[in-house]
Amino acid sequence: MSSYKLEHEVFVSGHNGTSYTEVAATTAISCIACFTRDLFLLSSASKTWLRLKSVINICTAVAILAVDFPVFPRRLAKTEIYGFGGMDIGVGLYVVANAIVSPEAKQKPGSSAPVLSQMGKSIISSIPLIVLAFARLIAVKGADYHEHVTEYGVHWNFFFTIVALKILLTLMYCIIPIQLSTYFAAAILLVHQLFLSRGNSDYIVNGLNGRGGREGLVDANREGIYSLPGYIVIYMLGVGLGKLLFQKRNNLKDWLDAAKQIAVLFLLFLTCLLLTHQVVEPASRRFANAAFVFWVMNLSCLMILLCLLGEIATTYIKALQKQNTSKQLGKSLLKNSSDQAISKKDQQRSQNDPPLFNVCMMEAVAFNSLLYFLLANLMTGVVNMTISTLHTSDISAVAILVVYMFALSGIIVFFKSKNISTKIW
């Protein structure tokens, strides 16, 4: 192992996180920024779910490279065992975002095909993800790239988690009704936490030999494998949030009622988080334990609530703006009807004009979320193999991050402008 690789692994390891409040406030900033953006661009104000599949991805893209520079606050890096780290919630929020817009959340009729047939289709559709998972594994090992082994394990990575979730959840929803999803999630979480509390948390930290060793394939990847039940629960609870959001609503009052329901869920998950974190076991990304699940769901509700309130506000402002414009136009037409007439020639010319390039970056990210994440990982790897991030000044680091995000955003917007979709989930 090279000295720089060892130095880098030490740099991103061993952190204890920060406070719940700081992570919540940091998360809220991105949602408030979206609202501010929508106020300036009322004509392209985005939907709540779109802001959520986009904000999570954009924040993750920034963080996975920024964390390799000294300018990134160490308290926001991933925690080693327990605690609230800003980067701990990335995968959890990604799972929630996909659950919210899933067929289960939209309550689309399930397939009547046999279980084996549905499982076969799920596995086949997961092949691109499987290829990505092994490609990342081979690339990391082949390039002797620095790794935070306690994140997922020796061989496991984010893509293996997504593949496992996709296949396991397909099997589960073949067996259980979608209407009972939340109840099954509660049961799974209870069993998972009991499993952890009876000595298995210590095993995940220390391994079979009790000294942190990794003997055998399962032991080597114990974090990735034993955190799966927690992520399954997160997905199933996310489906419940999606069902709530996709209910038919006809007026502003209905949407305000929805915001109240989300606020109640936010408080409920916060209460469960504080109880489990203090009494049962502190929140741990490494185990995806009960406190971690409640933390992810609490922050998801916070983001949804802020985005929803922002959408309600911008929609109301747009309605007022349209109403005022209509009144002014009506008065103008009454006074100057002859001057306001548009000739047929002008109309024809307007219809023949080519459409302007008008692609919203948030729409582009939501359109190809997995591609965006993959490109972010690839570009992060290129930057790390090109320069010594640990010895980069703060000004240079910020400049690199700006160029990186500009390039990443440009590529994903280009794909959207050409209507090229690479969705797999």
C-alpha positions as CSV (number, residue, x, y, z in Angstrom):
1,M,0.0,0.0,0.0
2,S,1.4,3.4,-1.0
3,S,2.0,6.0,1.7
4,Y,-0.3,8.5,0.0
5,K,-3.1,5.9,-0.2
6,L,-2.7,5.1,3.5
7,E,-2.7,8.8,4.3
8,H,-5.9,9.3,2.3
9,E,-7.7,6.4,4.0
10,V,-6.7,7.7,7.4
11,F,-7.9,11.2,6.3
12,V,-11.5,10.0,5.5
13,S,-11.7,7.5,8.4
14,G,-12.3,7.6,12.2
15,H,-14.7,10.5,12.4
16,N,-17.5,10.9,15.0
17,G,-19.8,13.3,13.1
18,T,-21.6,16.4,14.3
19,S,-24.9,17.2,15.8
20,Y,-28.4,16.3,14.4
21,T,-29.2,20.0,14.2
22,E,-26.3,20.9,12.0
23,V,-27.0,18.1,9.5
24,A,-30.7,19.0,9.5
25,A,-29.8,22.7,8.9
26,T,-27.3,21.8,6.2
27,T,-29.9,19.7,4.5
28,A,-32.6,22.4,4.7
29,I,-30.3,25.0,3.0
30,S,-30.5,23.1,-0.3
31,C,-34.3,23.0,-0.2
32,I,-34.4,26.7,0.7
33,A,-32.0,27.4,-2.2
34,C,-34.4,25.6,-4.5
35,F,-37.3,27.8,-3.3
36,T,-35.2,30.9,-3.9
37,R,-34.3,29.7,-7.4
38,D,-38.0,29.1,-8.2
39,L,-38.9,32.6,-7.0
40,F,-36.5,34.0,-9.7
41,L,-37.7,31.5,-12.3
42,L,-41.5,31.2,-11.7
43,S,-42.1,29.9,-15.2
44,S,-40.1,26.8,-14.5
45,A,-40.8,26.1,-10.8
46,S,-40.2,22.4,-10.2
47,K,-42.4,19.8,-8.5
48,T,-41.7,18.5,-5.0
49,W,-40.6,15.0,-6.0
50,L,-38.4,16.4,-8.7
51,R,-36.6,18.7,-6.3
52,L,-36.1,15.8,-3.8
53,K,-34.6,13.0,-6.7
54,S,-32.4,16.3,-7.8
55,V,-31.3,18.0,-4.5
56,I,-30.1,14.7,-3.0
57,N,-28.1,13.8,-6.1
58,I,-26.5,17.3,-6.5
59,C,-25.5,17.4,-2.8
60,T,-24.1,13.9,-3.0
61,A,-22.1,14.8,-6.2
62,V,-20.5,17.8,-4.4
63,A,-19.8,15.9,-1.2
64,I,-18.1,12.8,-2.7
65,L,-15.4,14.9,-4.2
66,A,-15.3,17.7,-1.6
67,V,-14.7,15.3,1.2
68,D,-11.2,14.4,-0.3
69,F,-10.1,18.0,0.3
70,P,-9.0,19.6,3.6
71,V,-11.5,22.4,3.0
72,F,-14.4,20.0,3.7
73,P,-15.3,20.0,7.4
74,R,-14.3,16.7,8.9
75,R,-17.3,16.6,11.2
76,L,-19.5,16.3,8.1
77,A,-17.6,13.3,6.8
78,K,-19.0,9.8,7.3
79,T,-18.8,8.6,10.8
80,E,-16.8,5.5,11.7
81,I,-19.3,3.7,13.9
82,Y,-22.0,6.0,15.6
83,G,-23.1,9.6,15.1
84,F,-24.6,12.1,12.7
85,G,-22.3,12.7,9.8
86,G,-23.5,14.9,6.8
87,M,-22.4,12.2,4.3
88,D,-24.0,9.3,6.3
89,I,-27.4,10.0,4.9
90,G,-26.6,10.0,1.2
91,V,-27.6,6.4,0.3
92,G,-30.6,6.5,2.7
93,L,-32.0,9.6,1.0
94,Y,-31.3,8.1,-2.4
95,V,-33.4,5.0,-1.5
96,V,-36.2,7.2,-0.2
97,A,-36.2,9.4,-3.3
98,N,-36.6,6.3,-5.5
99,A,-39.3,4.8,-3.2
100,I,-41.4,8.0,-3.4
101,V,-41.7,7.7,-7.2
102,S,-41.9,3.9,-7.4
103,P,-44.8,2.0,-8.9
104,E,-45.7,0.9,-5.4
105,A,-46.0,4.5,-4.2
106,K,-48.1,5.4,-7.2
107,Q,-50.3,2.3,-6.4
108,K,-50.1,0.9,-9.9
109,P,-51.6,-2.5,-10.3
110,G,-49.1,-5.3,-9.5
111,S,-48.1,-7.9,-12.1
112,S,-50.2,-11.1,-12.1
113,A,-47.2,-13.1,-13.4
114,P,-45.8,-15.9,-11.2
115,V,-43.2,-15.0,-8.6
116,L,-40.4,-16.7,-10.4
117,S,-41.2,-14.8,-13.6
118,Q,-41.2,-11.5,-11.8
119,M,-38.0,-12.3,-10.0
120,G,-36.4,-13.3,-13.4
121,K,-37.4,-9.9,-14.9
122,S,-36.0,-8.1,-11.8
123,I,-32.7,-9.9,-12.1
124,I,-32.5,-9.3,-15.9
125,S,-33.3,-5.6,-15.4
126,S,-30.6,-5.4,-12.7
127,I,-27.8,-6.6,-15.1
128,P,-26.6,-3.1,-15.9
129,L,-26.3,-2.3,-12.2
130,I,-24.5,-5.6,-11.6
131,V,-22.1,-4.7,-14.3
132,L,-21.5,-1.3,-12.8
133,A,-21.0,-2.9,-9.3
134,F,-18.3,-5.3,-10.6
135,A,-16.8,-2.6,-12.9
136,R,-16.3,-0.3,-9.9
137,L,-14.9,-3.1,-7.8
138,I,-12.3,-4.0,-10.5
139,A,-11.4,-0.4,-11.2
140,V,-10.8,0.4,-7.5
141,K,-8.8,-2.7,-6.9
142,G,-6.9,-2.5,-10.2
143,A,-6.0,1.2,-9.7
144,D,-5.0,0.7,-6.1
145,Y,-7.5,3.5,-5.3
146,H,-8.0,4.6,-1.7
147,E,-11.0,2.9,0.1
148,H,-13.0,3.4,3.3
149,V,-13.4,-0.3,3.9
150,T,-15.8,0.1,6.9
151,E,-18.3,1.9,4.6
152,Y,-19.5,-1.3,2.9
153,G,-16.8,-3.8,3.2
154,V,-13.9,-5.1,1.1
155,H,-15.8,-5.9,-2.1
156,W,-19.2,-4.4,-1.6
157,N,-20.2,-1.0,-2.9
158,F,-23.2,1.3,-3.4
159,F,-24.3,-0.5,-6.6
160,F,-24.4,-3.9,-4.9
161,T,-26.7,-2.4,-2.3
162,I,-29.0,-1.1,-5.0
163,V,-29.0,-4.4,-6.8
164,A,-29.8,-6.4,-3.6
165,L,-32.6,-4.0,-2.7
166,K,-34.1,-4.2,-6.2
167,I,-34.2,-8.0,-6.2
168,L,-35.3,-8.4,-2.5
169,L,-38.0,-5.8,-2.7
170,T,-39.4,-7.4,-5.9
171,L,-39.7,-10.7,-4.0
172,M,-41.2,-9.0,-1.0
173,Y,-43.9,-7.1,-3.0
174,C,-44.8,-10.4,-4.7
175,I,-45.7,-11.8,-1.3
176,I,-47.1,-8.9,0.7
177,P,-49.8,-6.3,-0.3
178,I,-48.6,-2.8,-0.8
179,Q,-51.2,-1.6,1.6
180,L,-49.4,-3.4,4.4
181,S,-46.0,-2.1,3.5
182,T,-45.6,0.1,6.5
183,Y,-46.6,-2.6,9.0
184,F,-44.1,-5.1,7.5
185,A,-41.4,-2.3,7.6
186,A,-42.0,-1.9,11.3
187,A,-41.8,-5.6,11.9
188,I,-38.5,-5.9,9.9
189,L,-37.0,-3.0,11.7
190,L,-37.9,-4.5,15.1
191,V,-36.3,-7.8,14.2
192,H,-33.2,-6.1,12.7
193,Q,-32.7,-4.0,15.8
194,L,-33.1,-7.0,18.1
195,F,-30.5,-8.8,15.9
196,L,-28.1,-5.9,16.3
197,S,-28.7,-5.4,20.1
198,R,-27.9,-9.0,20.9
199,G,-24.2,-8.7,20.1
200,N,-24.2,-8.4,16.3
201,S,-23.4,-4.7,16.4
202,D,-20.1,-5.7,18.0
203,Y,-19.6,-8.4,15.4
204,I,-20.0,-5.9,12.6
205,V,-17.4,-3.6,14.1
206,N,-14.9,-6.2,15.2
207,G,-15.4,-9.1,12.8
208,L,-15.2,-12.9,13.5
209,N,-11.8,-12.7,15.1
210,G,-12.8,-9.8,17.4
211,R,-10.0,-7.6,16.2
212,G,-11.6,-6.0,13.0
213,G,-10.4,-8.8,10.7
214,R,-12.2,-9.9,7.6
215,E,-12.3,-13.7,7.2
216,G,-14.3,-15.1,4.3
217,L,-16.6,-13.3,1.8
218,V,-19.5,-12.6,4.2
219,D,-17.3,-11.3,7.0
220,A,-15.3,-9.2,4.6
221,N,-18.4,-7.4,3.4
222,R,-20.4,-7.5,6.6
223,E,-21.4,-3.8,6.6
224,G,-23.0,-4.0,3.1
225,I,-24.8,-7.2,3.8
226,Y,-26.1,-6.6,7.4
227,S,-27.3,-3.1,6.6
228,L,-29.7,-4.3,3.9
229,P,-32.7,-4.9,6.3
230,G,-32.4,-1.2,7.4
231,Y,-32.4,0.0,3.8
232,I,-35.4,-2.3,3.0
233,V,-37.3,-0.6,5.8
234,I,-36.3,2.8,4.5
235,Y,-37.6,1.9,1.0
236,M,-40.9,0.6,2.4
237,L,-41.5,3.7,4.6
238,G,-40.6,5.8,1.5
239,V,-43.3,4.1,-0.4
240,G,-45.7,5.2,2.3
241,L,-44.5,8.8,1.9
242,G,-45.0,8.5,-1.9
243,K,-48.5,7.2,-1.5
244,L,-49.3,10.3,0.6
245,L,-47.8,12.7,-1.9
246,F,-49.5,11.1,-4.9
247,Q,-53.0,11.3,-3.4
248,K,-55.4,13.4,-5.6
249,R,-55.7,17.0,-4.5
250,N,-57.8,19.7,-6.1
251,N,-57.0,23.0,-4.3
252,L,-54.6,24.9,-2.1
253,K,-56.3,23.7,1.1
254,D,-55.8,20.1,0.2
255,W,-52.0,20.7,-0.3
256,L,-51.8,22.6,3.0
257,D,-53.4,19.6,4.7
258,A,-50.7,17.4,3.1
259,A,-48.0,19.7,4.4
260,K,-49.5,19.3,7.9
261,Q,-49.5,15.5,7.6
262,I,-45.8,15.6,6.5
263,A,-45.1,17.9,9.5
264,V,-46.7,15.4,11.8
265,L,-44.6,12.6,10.3
266,F,-41.5,14.7,10.7
267,L,-42.2,15.1,14.5
268,L,-43.1,11.4,14.8
269,F,-39.8,10.3,13.2
270,L,-37.9,12.8,15.3
271,T,-39.4,11.5,18.5
272,C,-38.6,7.9,17.5
273,L,-35.1,9.0,16.5
274,L,-34.4,10.6,19.9
275,L,-35.8,7.7,21.8
276,T,-33.9,5.0,19.9
277,H,-30.7,7.0,19.7
278,Q,-30.6,7.6,23.5
279,V,-32.2,4.4,24.8
280,V,-31.6,1.6,22.3
281,E,-28.5,2.3,20.2
282,P,-27.0,5.5,18.7
283,A,-27.6,6.1,15.0
284,S,-25.2,4.2,12.8
285,R,-24.9,4.3,9.0
286,R,-22.7,1.2,9.3
287,F,-25.5,-0.9,10.7
288,A,-28.5,1.0,9.3
289,N,-30.1,0.5,12.7
290,A,-33.4,1.8,14.0
291,A,-32.1,5.2,15.0
292,F,-30.4,5.6,11.5
293,V,-33.7,4.6,9.8
294,F,-35.7,7.1,11.8
295,W,-33.0,9.8,11.1
296,V,-33.2,9.2,7.3
297,M,-37.0,9.3,7.4
298,N,-37.0,12.4,9.6
299,L,-34.7,14.3,7.2
300,S,-36.7,13.0,4.2
301,C,-39.9,14.5,5.7
302,L,-38.0,17.7,6.5
303,M,-36.9,18.0,2.8
304,I,-40.3,17.1,1.5
305,L,-42.0,19.6,3.8
306,L,-39.7,22.4,2.8
307,C,-40.0,21.6,-0.9
308,L,-43.8,21.2,-0.6
309,L,-44.2,24.6,1.1
310,G,-41.9,26.1,-1.5
311,E,-44.1,24.7,-4.3
312,I,-47.3,25.9,-2.6
313,A,-45.8,29.4,-2.3
314,T,-44.5,29.6,-5.8
315,T,-47.8,28.3,-7.2
316,Y,-49.7,30.9,-5.3
317,I,-47.4,33.7,-6.5
318,K,-47.7,32.5,-10.1
319,A,-51.5,32.5,-9.8
320,L,-51.5,36.1,-8.5
321,Q,-49.1,37.1,-11.2
322,K,-51.3,35.5,-13.9
323,Q,-54.4,37.2,-12.4
324,N,-52.7,40.6,-12.5
325,T,-51.4,40.1,-16.0
326,S,-54.8,39.1,-17.3
327,K,-56.4,42.2,-15.7
328,Q,-53.8,44.5,-17.3
329,L,-54.1,42.8,-20.6
330,G,-57.9,43.0,-20.6
331,K,-57.7,46.8,-19.9
332,S,-55.1,47.3,-22.6
333,L,-57.2,45.4,-25.2
334,L,-60.3,47.5,-24.4
335,K,-58.4,50.7,-25.0
336,N,-56.2,49.7,-27.9
337,S,-58.0,46.8,-29.6
338,S,-56.8,47.8,-33.1
339,D,-53.2,48.1,-32.0
340,Q,-53.2,44.7,-30.2
341,A,-54.3,42.6,-33.2
342,I,-51.6,40.2,-34.4
343,S,-51.4,39.6,-38.1
344,K,-51.7,36.1,-39.5
345,K,-48.2,36.5,-41.0
346,D,-46.8,37.2,-37.5
347,Q,-48.6,34.2,-36.0
348,Q,-47.2,31.9,-38.7
349,R,-43.7,33.3,-38.2
350,S,-44.0,32.7,-34.5
351,Q,-45.2,29.1,-35.0
352,N,-42.3,28.4,-37.3
353,D,-39.6,29.7,-35.0
354,P,-37.4,27.0,-33.6
355,P,-37.8,26.3,-29.9
356,L,-35.3,27.9,-27.6
357,F,-32.9,25.6,-25.6
358,N,-34.7,25.4,-22.3
359,V,-33.6,22.5,-20.1
360,C,-33.8,22.8,-16.3
361,M,-30.8,21.2,-14.6
362,M,-33.0,19.8,-11.8
363,E,-35.2,18.1,-14.4
364,A,-32.1,16.8,-16.2
365,V,-30.7,15.3,-12.9
366,A,-34.1,13.7,-12.1
367,F,-34.3,12.4,-15.7
368,N,-31.0,10.5,-15.4
369,S,-30.3,10.3,-11.6
370,L,-28.2,7.1,-11.7
371,L,-26.2,8.3,-14.7
372,Y,-25.5,11.5,-12.8
373,F,-24.3,9.6,-9.7
374,L,-22.1,7.3,-11.9
375,L,-20.5,10.3,-13.7
376,A,-19.9,12.0,-10.4
377,N,-18.1,8.9,-9.1
378,L,-16.0,8.6,-12.3
379,M,-15.0,12.2,-12.3
380,T,-14.2,12.0,-8.6
381,G,-11.9,9.1,-9.4
382,V,-10.2,11.0,-12.2
383,V,-9.6,14.1,-10.0
384,N,-8.2,11.9,-7.2
385,M,-5.8,10.1,-9.5
386,T,-4.7,13.3,-11.2
387,I,-3.9,15.6,-8.3
388,S,-3.0,15.2,-4.6
389,T,-6.3,16.4,-3.0
390,L,-4.9,16.1,0.5
391,H,-2.3,18.8,-0.2
392,T,-4.5,21.2,-2.2
393,S,-5.1,24.7,-0.9
394,D,-8.7,25.7,-0.1
395,I,-8.9,28.2,-3.0
396,S,-7.7,25.6,-5.5
397,A,-10.1,23.0,-4.0
398,V,-13.1,25.3,-4.4
399,A,-12.1,26.1,-8.0
400,I,-11.7,22.4,-8.8
401,L,-15.2,21.7,-7.3
402,V,-16.8,24.5,-9.4
403,V,-15.3,23.2,-12.6
404,Y,-16.2,19.7,-11.7
405,M,-19.9,20.6,-11.0
406,F,-20.0,22.7,-14.2
407,A,-18.8,19.9,-16.3
408,L,-21.0,17.3,-14.6
409,S,-24.1,19.6,-15.0
410,G,-23.3,20.3,-18.6
411,I,-23.1,16.6,-19.5
412,I,-26.4,15.7,-17.8
413,V,-28.2,18.7,-19.3
414,F,-27.0,17.6,-22.7
415,F,-28.5,14.2,-22.2
416,K,-31.8,15.7,-21.2
417,S,-31.8,18.1,-24.2
418,K,-31.4,15.0,-26.5
419,N,-34.0,13.1,-24.5
420,I,-31.6,10.3,-23.8
421,S,-32.7,8.3,-20.7
422,T,-30.6,5.7,-18.9
423,K,-33.0,4.8,-16.1
424,I,-32.6,1.4,-14.6
425,W,-34.4,1.4,-11.3
